[in-house]
Amino acid sequence: MPESLPAALPVLPLRQGVVLPGGIGPLSIGRPGSIAAAEAVGVHDPADPHSGLILVAVQR
């Protein structure tokens, strides 16, 4: 059974690079909106199974 996702997620647009599912590595972010998205997922709530999720999209 597919796991459900929340209706809205913080978005982190990337100008360079590719992130694969389950990939681990550093990301350089500096724009205020990107920093806010990263900070929004930085706090883990054990009661919320979707806390810590972020949508990463490559920008052209």
Secondary structure as the mmCIF struct_conf table of DSSP 4:
data_model
#
loop_
_struct_conf.conf_type_id
_struct_conf.id
_struct_conf.beg_label_comp_id
_struct_conf.beg_label_asym_id
_struct_conf.beg_label_seq_id
_struct_conf.end_label_comp_id
_struct_conf.end_label_asym_id
_struct_conf.end_label_seq_id
HELX_LH_PP_P HELX_LH_PP_P1 PRO A 2 SER A 4
BEND BEND1 ALA A 7 ALA A 7
STRN STRN1 VAL A 11 LEU A 14
BEND BEND2 ARG A 15 GLN A 16
TURN_TY1_P TURN_TY1_P1 PRO A 21 GLY A 22
BEND BEND3 ARG A 31 ARG A 31
HELX_RH_AL_P HELX_RH_AL_P1 PRO A 32 VAL A 41
BEND BEND4 GLY A 42 VAL A 43
TURN_TY1_P TURN_TY1_P2 PRO A 46 ALA A 47
TURN_TY1_P TURN_TY1_P3 PRO A 49 GLY A 52
STRN STRN2 LEU A 55 VAL A 58
#
